[in-house]
Amino acid sequence: MKKNTKNVYDIVTEQVINKIEAGNLAPWLKPWKSVGHRPANLITKKPYKGINAFLLAFNDYDSPFYLTYKQAQEKGGSVKKGEKAHLVTYWQFLYFKGDKLLPNKMPRAEKEAQADKKVPMLKYYKVFNVEQCEGVEYPKIEASDLNENEKLEQCEKIIQNMPNKPSFTFGGERAFYRPATDNVTMPKIERFNGSSEYYSTFFHELAHSTGHSSRLNREEIEKVAAFGDPVYSREELTAEFTACFLCGETGILQRTVDNSSAYLQGWLKALKNDSKLLVTAASKAEKAADYILNK
């Protein structure tokens, strides 16, 4: 019997590739539906972080809440027969003293004190949406799609309160960030189809600006690269994910991604060439979103 050699990166990437190939859609275009609420654990109410926010947001549920099989039982309910679980990733550190792996049962403080090296390992567990369960009570959250051509207070606050923010220029027909002048250029809101499109575009460009050397200093933002280049792919995916985080924070829909065939084929190629692209981009996006939100 052939041994399964897939690691967690491969599993995550395969899920997204399957979504693109099955639905001809960039899955990160579809953020969490609920107003100001990312996918979260029902018990702790803590939002899932990094790539997990997107893996769970791909699903077609009205509720953003998830829980493990055991948690469903502890809530007095059960998972419906035939329902499939969803992946949630997490980091676990392996502690080494020389070449010897310290026992997992050893207290963490003791391992930290003895180890001369620790290695992060990406692992996963499985969860179910509350709609996949029976007998589990959960709060109902109404979805909202704000789409008028008007400025939205919650979005303006995020933009204006960003620490060490770049300069802004309004006008013209192109939205872009220029690292050399540390400037975000945005067409006026009247040129967009709606507020959601305007702000998701603005958030995308703000995400690029966090890579500037005076902020998070991402090397990808300093290099000029063409579409399809690994550097371009990493930075664009980071910006898309950041925009999704911020759209989820304010309850608007992410509307910036081009879903043309050429665009999607380019992403498929990038994902198949680098299984770590999604996880690393989501991690960088969370740092970018936290920077913009001054967390």
C-alpha positions as CSV (number, residue, x, y, z in Angstrom):
1,M,0.0,0.0,0.0
2,K,1.4,3.4,-1.0
3,K,2.0,5.7,1.9
4,N,0.2,9.1,1.7
5,T,3.0,11.7,1.7
6,K,0.8,14.8,1.6
7,N,1.6,17.5,4.1
8,V,-0.8,20.1,5.5
9,Y,0.3,22.7,2.9
10,D,-0.5,20.2,0.1
11,I,-4.0,19.5,1.6
12,V,-4.9,23.2,2.0
13,T,-3.7,24.0,-1.5
14,E,-5.5,21.1,-3.1
15,Q,-8.8,22.3,-1.5
16,V,-8.4,25.7,-3.1
17,I,-7.4,24.3,-6.5
18,N,-10.4,22.1,-6.4
19,K,-12.7,25.1,-5.6
20,I,-11.3,27.1,-8.5
21,E,-11.5,24.2,-11.0
22,A,-15.0,23.2,-9.9
23,G,-16.6,26.6,-9.7
24,N,-14.3,28.8,-11.9
25,L,-14.1,31.2,-9.1
26,A,-11.3,32.7,-7.0
27,P,-12.4,31.5,-3.6
28,W,-10.9,34.5,-1.7
29,L,-13.4,36.7,-3.5
30,K,-16.1,35.3,-1.3
31,P,-15.5,36.5,2.3
32,W,-17.5,35.8,5.4
33,K,-21.1,36.8,4.9
34,S,-22.1,38.1,8.4
35,V,-21.7,41.7,9.3
36,G,-18.4,42.3,11.0
37,H,-18.0,38.6,11.8
38,R,-15.4,36.2,10.4
39,P,-15.8,32.5,10.8
40,A,-15.4,31.8,14.6
41,N,-15.6,29.0,17.1
42,L,-19.1,28.8,18.6
43,I,-17.8,28.1,22.1
44,T,-15.0,30.6,22.5
45,K,-16.4,33.1,19.9
46,K,-12.7,33.7,18.8
47,P,-12.4,34.2,15.0
48,Y,-10.3,31.7,13.1
49,K,-7.0,33.2,12.0
50,G,-4.8,33.2,8.9
51,I,-5.7,30.7,6.2
52,N,-8.4,29.2,8.3
53,A,-10.5,32.4,7.9
54,F,-10.6,31.7,4.1
55,L,-10.8,27.9,4.2
56,L,-14.0,28.2,6.3
57,A,-15.3,31.2,4.4
58,F,-15.3,29.1,1.2
59,N,-18.3,27.2,2.5
60,D,-22.0,27.9,1.7
61,Y,-23.4,28.4,5.2
62,D,-25.3,31.3,6.5
63,S,-23.8,31.0,10.0
64,P,-20.1,31.8,10.7
65,F,-19.9,29.5,13.7
66,Y,-18.0,26.2,13.8
67,L,-17.2,23.6,16.5
68,T,-15.5,20.3,16.8
69,Y,-17.4,17.0,17.0
70,K,-16.7,16.8,20.7
71,Q,-17.9,20.4,21.3
72,A,-21.1,19.6,19.5
73,Q,-21.7,16.7,21.9
74,E,-20.8,18.9,24.9
75,K,-23.5,21.4,23.7
76,G,-26.0,18.5,23.9
77,G,-26.2,18.1,20.1
78,S,-24.7,15.9,17.4
79,V,-23.3,16.1,13.8
80,K,-25.9,15.2,11.2
81,K,-25.2,11.8,9.5
82,G,-23.2,12.1,6.3
83,E,-21.8,15.6,7.0
84,K,-18.2,16.2,6.0
85,A,-15.7,18.0,8.4
86,H,-13.7,21.1,7.5
87,L,-10.0,21.6,8.0
88,V,-8.5,24.0,10.5
89,T,-4.8,24.4,10.7
90,Y,-2.6,25.3,13.6
91,W,1.1,25.6,14.5
92,Q,2.8,23.2,16.9
93,F,6.4,23.6,17.9
94,L,8.8,20.7,18.2
95,Y,11.6,21.2,20.8
96,F,15.1,19.8,20.3
97,K,18.1,19.5,22.6
98,G,20.9,18.8,20.1
99,D,19.4,16.0,17.9
100,K,17.1,14.8,20.6
101,L,13.3,15.6,20.4
102,L,12.0,16.6,23.8
103,P,8.9,14.7,24.9
104,N,5.6,16.3,24.0
105,K,4.3,15.7,27.5
106,M,7.0,17.8,29.1
107,P,5.7,21.2,30.4
108,R,6.2,23.9,27.8
109,A,8.2,26.2,30.1
110,E,10.6,23.3,30.8
111,K,11.0,22.6,27.1
112,E,11.7,26.3,26.4
113,A,14.4,26.3,29.1
114,Q,16.1,23.1,27.9
115,A,15.7,23.3,24.1
116,D,18.4,24.9,21.9
117,K,16.1,24.7,18.8
118,K,12.4,24.7,18.1
119,V,10.8,23.9,14.8
120,P,7.3,24.9,13.8
121,M,5.1,22.2,12.3
122,L,1.8,22.9,10.5
123,K,-0.9,20.5,11.7
124,Y,-4.7,20.4,11.5
125,Y,-7.9,19.3,13.2
126,K,-11.5,19.2,11.9
127,V,-14.6,21.2,12.6
128,F,-18.3,21.3,11.6
129,N,-20.5,24.3,10.9
130,V,-23.4,24.7,13.3
131,E,-25.8,24.1,10.3
132,Q,-24.3,20.7,10.0
133,C,-25.4,19.8,13.5
134,E,-28.6,19.0,15.3
135,G,-29.6,20.1,18.8
136,V,-27.0,22.9,18.9
137,E,-28.2,26.4,19.7
138,Y,-26.3,29.3,18.1
139,P,-26.9,33.1,17.6
140,K,-28.4,34.2,14.3
141,I,-26.6,37.0,12.5
142,E,-28.1,38.9,9.6
143,A,-26.0,39.3,6.5
144,S,-25.7,42.7,4.9
145,D,-24.4,44.0,1.5
146,L,-23.9,47.8,1.5
147,N,-23.6,48.9,-2.1
148,E,-24.6,52.5,-2.5
149,N,-22.1,55.1,-3.8
150,E,-21.7,56.7,-0.4
151,K,-18.9,56.9,2.1
152,L,-19.3,54.4,4.9
153,E,-18.2,55.6,8.4
154,Q,-16.8,52.3,9.6
155,C,-14.6,52.0,6.5
156,E,-13.5,55.6,6.6
157,K,-12.4,55.2,10.2
158,I,-10.2,52.2,9.3
159,I,-8.5,54.3,6.5
160,Q,-8.0,57.4,8.5
161,N,-6.9,55.7,11.7
162,M,-4.2,53.6,10.1
163,P,-1.0,54.4,11.8
164,N,1.9,55.9,9.8
165,K,-0.5,55.8,6.8
166,P,0.7,56.6,3.2
167,S,-0.4,59.8,1.4
168,F,-3.6,59.6,-0.7
169,T,-4.4,61.0,-4.1
170,F,-8.0,60.9,-5.4
171,G,-8.9,61.1,-9.1
172,G,-8.2,59.5,-12.4
173,E,-9.2,56.0,-13.6
174,R,-6.6,53.8,-11.9
175,A,-6.2,52.5,-8.4
176,F,-2.6,51.7,-7.4
177,Y,0.1,52.0,-4.7
178,R,3.5,53.5,-5.6
179,P,6.3,52.5,-3.2
180,A,8.7,55.2,-4.4
181,T,6.4,58.0,-3.2
182,D,4.6,56.0,-0.6
183,N,1.3,57.0,-2.1
184,V,-2.1,55.4,-2.7
185,T,-4.0,56.7,-5.8
186,M,-7.7,56.0,-5.9
187,P,-10.4,57.0,-8.4
188,K,-13.3,59.0,-6.7
189,I,-16.0,56.9,-5.2
190,E,-18.5,58.1,-7.9
191,R,-16.6,56.1,-10.5
192,F,-17.3,52.8,-8.7
193,N,-20.4,50.5,-9.0
194,G,-20.9,50.9,-5.3
195,S,-19.4,51.5,-1.9
196,S,-18.3,47.9,-1.5
197,E,-16.3,47.9,-4.6
198,Y,-14.7,51.3,-3.7
199,Y,-13.6,50.2,-0.2
200,S,-12.5,46.7,-1.0
201,T,-10.3,48.3,-3.7
202,F,-9.0,50.9,-1.2
203,F,-8.2,48.2,1.3
204,H,-6.3,46.2,-1.4
205,E,-4.1,49.2,-2.1
206,L,-3.6,50.0,1.6
207,A,-2.5,46.4,2.0
208,H,0.3,46.9,-0.5
209,S,1.4,50.0,1.4
210,T,2.0,48.0,4.6
211,G,4.9,46.3,2.8
212,H,6.8,49.6,2.7
213,S,10.1,49.6,4.5
214,S,8.7,52.1,7.1
215,R,6.0,49.6,8.1
216,L,6.2,45.8,7.8
217,N,9.0,45.8,5.3
218,R,7.8,43.0,2.9
219,E,10.4,42.4,0.3
220,E,7.7,41.6,-2.3
221,I,6.6,45.2,-2.4
222,E,10.0,46.5,-3.3
223,K,10.5,44.2,-6.3
224,V,8.9,44.9,-9.7
225,A,7.4,41.7,-11.1
226,A,5.1,40.6,-13.9
227,F,1.8,38.7,-13.4
228,G,2.6,35.0,-12.9
229,D,5.9,35.7,-11.3
230,P,6.1,34.1,-7.8
231,V,6.9,37.5,-6.2
232,Y,3.9,39.1,-7.9
233,S,1.7,36.2,-6.8
234,R,2.7,36.4,-3.2
235,E,2.1,40.1,-2.9
236,E,-1.2,40.1,-4.8
237,L,-2.6,37.2,-2.8
238,T,-1.4,39.0,0.4
239,A,-3.3,42.1,-0.7
240,E,-6.4,40.2,-1.6
241,F,-6.5,38.4,1.7
242,T,-5.9,41.6,3.6
243,A,-8.8,43.3,1.8
244,C,-11.0,40.3,2.7
245,F,-10.0,40.6,6.4
246,L,-10.9,44.3,6.4
247,C,-14.1,43.8,4.4
248,G,-15.1,41.2,7.0
249,E,-14.3,43.6,9.8
250,T,-16.7,46.2,8.3
251,G,-19.3,43.8,6.9
252,I,-19.0,44.7,3.2
253,L,-18.4,42.3,0.4
254,Q,-15.0,41.9,-1.2
255,R,-15.4,42.9,-4.9
256,T,-12.0,43.5,-6.3
257,V,-10.9,40.2,-7.9
258,D,-11.1,39.6,-11.6
259,N,-12.5,36.2,-12.3
260,S,-11.6,36.0,-15.9
261,S,-10.3,32.6,-17.2
262,A,-6.8,34.0,-17.7
263,Y,-6.7,35.3,-14.2
264,L,-7.8,32.0,-12.7
265,Q,-5.4,30.0,-14.8
266,G,-2.6,32.2,-13.6
267,W,-3.5,31.5,-10.0
268,L,-3.8,27.8,-10.6
269,K,-0.3,27.7,-12.0
270,A,1.1,29.7,-9.1
271,L,-0.7,27.5,-6.5
272,K,0.4,24.3,-8.2
273,N,4.0,25.5,-8.2
274,D,4.1,26.6,-4.6
275,S,2.0,24.7,-2.0
276,K,3.0,27.1,0.8
277,L,1.7,30.2,-1.1
278,L,-1.7,30.2,0.5
279,V,-0.6,29.7,4.1
280,T,2.2,32.2,3.9
281,A,0.1,34.9,2.1
282,A,-2.7,34.5,4.6
283,S,-0.2,34.9,7.5
284,K,1.3,38.1,6.0
285,A,-2.2,39.4,5.3
286,E,-3.2,39.0,8.9
287,K,-0.2,41.0,10.0
288,A,-1.0,43.6,7.3
289,A,-4.7,43.9,8.5
290,D,-3.6,44.1,12.1
291,Y,-1.2,46.9,11.2
292,I,-3.9,48.9,9.4
293,L,-6.3,48.3,12.3
294,N,-3.6,49.4,14.7
295,K,-3.9,46.1,16.7
